[in-house]
């Protein structure tokens, strides 16, 4: 049977129960009713699948199995106290975890490094991944996404759109095209580099297939792999590149067809919007990316 993980709220009651010896005392120490404290202990027992406390004439005693959890709760309490002391000195101190695709890794790292020069207590975790993280479960504090979510618990900011274009290396152009112009019908006879798997590049994949592209010489779920293969002259690719950051050696091809655009949303859970460091990072990313996507 699968049980939910215990929460700090439940462990906190267990910790006070060990200190006070009764649910009444534990509830008073935390500021909750005895019945609520009892429900917290029951929830913890349900989550772990075993009894943790028993009532006696002398009060409520903990089972031996509960003692490791009490030790864990004490460690958490000490850690939270240290964090609060640090935040009191610097409200922006602490860690902010950001989930994004490789496309934006370099673009966000530069302004965030500049931000840290003003706030050295800020710690950053930048995770490059193709999956959509669960912000409700705190897998990340902030995410950059290419689509809106239907969840009412998320704050979502549209930062702009990255317009996709066709690209090939200078060598491929000289060898196979002889010009930077291409007709949509020509894609059928050209080597193509495509996206494989879910993610922000799906519009590019659908666009290529709808224009008759068939000779996919390389597919990847890595943006950097697709970009590098294009630079190496392996074929033509649809890439979402901010124009001023086009790598040397890459040629943007002209084509008489509307290419897809990729919307960029900054997303975070509404419960963290009052956390100063999260709000600071979110505002910094918003300003930096809106400028680049303008």
N, C-alpha and C positions, 0 to 999 in steps of 0.2 A: 504494500500500500504506500502511495506517495503522500508525504506530509509537507505542508508549507514550512518554510524556514521560520524560525523564531524571530521576533522583532525586538528592537531595543526597548520598546514600551513594555513588553511582557517580561523581558529580562530584568528591567528596572524594578518591577514589582517583586520579583523573586529575590533580588538583592536586598531590598528593604525588608522583606519578610524574614530573611535570614538575620538581619540586624535587629529587628523589633520583636520577632517571635510571635506576631499575630497579624492577621489581615487588617484589623482595625488600625494598628500602629503603622503598618506599611502604607495603608491608604492615606492616613493623616500626613505621613512624611512626604508623600508625593502630591497630595491635594486632590484625592479622589475618594469616593465612597467605598465602604467595605465590600459592597456587592460588586462594584466595578473591579476592585482589586482581585476578588475571587474569580471573576470572569477572565481576567488576564491570566491568572494561574491555570485555569481550565484550558484556555486557548493554548498556552505553552505546553501543557500536557498532551493536548490533542495533536499539536504540531510535532511533538517528539515521539508520541505513541507510547508513553509510559508515565506512571504516577510520579509526582515530584514532591508532594506535601501531604501530610495527614493531620487531621485535627485531634487533639487530645485535651484532657482536663487542664493541662498546663499551658495550652496554646496550640499554635500550628507549627509542627516540626517538619523539617525538610528530610526527604529520603536521601540516602547516600549518593544516589545517581544525580541528585541536584547540585552537589557541591562543585563539580567541574564547571557547571553553568554559572554558579555564583562567582567563581574565580574569573570566568570570562566576562561577566557583567562588571566586575570591579575594574578589569583592564579597560573595558569600553568607557566606563565612567571617568577613569583617569585620563584617557585619551581625549575625551570630549572636553574635560576641564582644561587641558593644555591647549586645545584648539580654541576654546573661548578666550583664554588669556592672550593667545596670539592675535586673535581677531580684535580684541579690545585695543591692542597696540596698533594694529594695522587692519582695517576693515576689509582690505583687498587681499590679505594673506590667505593662503590655502590653495587647493588644487582645483582646476577646471579641466574637465575632459571634453574634447571636441572630436566628433566623428565626421569624416568627410571622405570623398573619393580622391584619388591621386591627382585629378585634374586641378584641384584647388590647394594642394598641400603647400606648394611653394608660395602661392599668393597670400595665404593666411599666415604663414610662418613669419614673413618679414614684418608686417605690422604688429604681430604679437611679440616678437623680439623687441621691437621699439617700446611696446607697452611695458615690458618687464624692466626696462631701464629706469622707468619711473616708479615701478612697484616691484622691487626685488623679492618681496615676500610671496608674490604670486607664482604658483607652480602650474605648468601646462602639460597636458597629455594630449597629443595630436594623433589620432588613430585613423590611418588610411584603410578603408574597408569598403567592399561592394555591398554588403548586406545592410538592411535597414535596422539600426539598433532600436531597442525598446527604451524610450526615454522615460516611460512610466516606471520602469524597474531600475532606473538610474544607471543603465549601461553607459550612458554619456550624459553630460550636462547640456551640451549644445550639439546640434547636427546641421550639416549643410545637405539639403536634399533637392532633388529635381522635380518633386511633385508634392502637392498638398496632401495632408492627412485629414481624415474625417473625424479624428478625435477632438472632443471639446476640451480636453485637458491640456492641449498644446497651444502655445503661442507661436504663430507662424508669420514671418516677415518675408515678403517678396522683395528680393534684392535687385532683380533684373533678369535679363535673358542673355545666354551665350548663344550667339548665332553660329551654327555649324557651317563649315566650308569643306570643299574637296581639296585634298593636298596630295602631293607627290614630291619625291626628291628631285633635285636638279638633274641627277643622273637619269632617273626614270623618264623625265620629260624629254631629255635629249635623245634617249634611246628608243622610246616608244611613241611619244606624242609630237615632238618637234615644235610644239607651241603650247602656251599655257591655257589654251581653250580646248574644250571637249564637249561633244554633243551627248545628250542623255542616252541615245541609242548606242554610243560607243562603249559604254560600260560593259556590255555583253562580251566584248573581246579583250578586255583588259584584266590584268591581275588585280585582285582586290584584297584588302586587309579589313577584317571585320571583327565585331564584338561577339563574344560568346558568353552567355549568362545574363542574369538580371542586372540592372543598374542604369546609370544615367545615359549610357550609350545606346540604349534600346531604340530610340528614335532614329539614330544613324543606321542601325542594322536594318530596320524596317524600310528606311528610305532607299538604301542600296538594293535590297531585294525587290522593291516595287519598281525600280528602274532597270530591272533585268540582269543585274550583276549576278554571276554564277561562279566564276573562277576564284573562289576564296582560297588564296594560297596560304593564308595564316589567319587564325582566329585566336582571340585571347580575351580574358576578363580583366586584363591589366591595361590601363590606359598607357602607362609608360612603355609596355611591350609593343602596343600598337604604334605608338609614336616612334619608337626606335626602329621598328620594322619599316615604317614609311621612310624614315631618314636613310635607312640602308638600301632603299631602292627596290623593296620587295613588291610594291604595288601602290594602288590608290586607296586612300582612306578618307572617311568623313570624320573630321575632328572638331571638337569645340575648343577653339583656342582664342584667347583674348588677343586681338590683332597686334598690339604693341609687344606681345610676348612670343611671337612666332620664332621658333628656333632657326638659326642660320642653316641654309641648305634645304629648307622646306619651301616649296613653291605652292602658292594658292592658285588653284585652277578656276577658270571662269566657265560657267555652265548656264545655259538658259533653262533653269529649273529652280523652283523655290526649295531651298534646303531647310531642314528642321531647325527649330530653336529649342534650347534647353533652359527652362526656367530654373532659377536658383532661389531656394527658400532657406532662411535661417530659422531653425525650430528649437524650442526648448520647452520643458514642462512648466506650466504656470506656477507650480509650487516653488520653483527656484528663482522666479523673477525678482524677488525681494532680497536675494542673496547678493551683496554688493559686488563680489568678485565675478559672479556669473553675469550680472547686468553690465559690468564694465567690459568684459570680454565680448559679450554680445553686441554692445554698442560700437566697440572698436572694429569688429568684423563687419558690421553693417556699413559703417562709414567707408572702410577700405574697399570692400567688394562692390558697393554701389558706385564708387568712383571708377573702378576698373571695368565694370559692366556697362557704364554709361555709353 
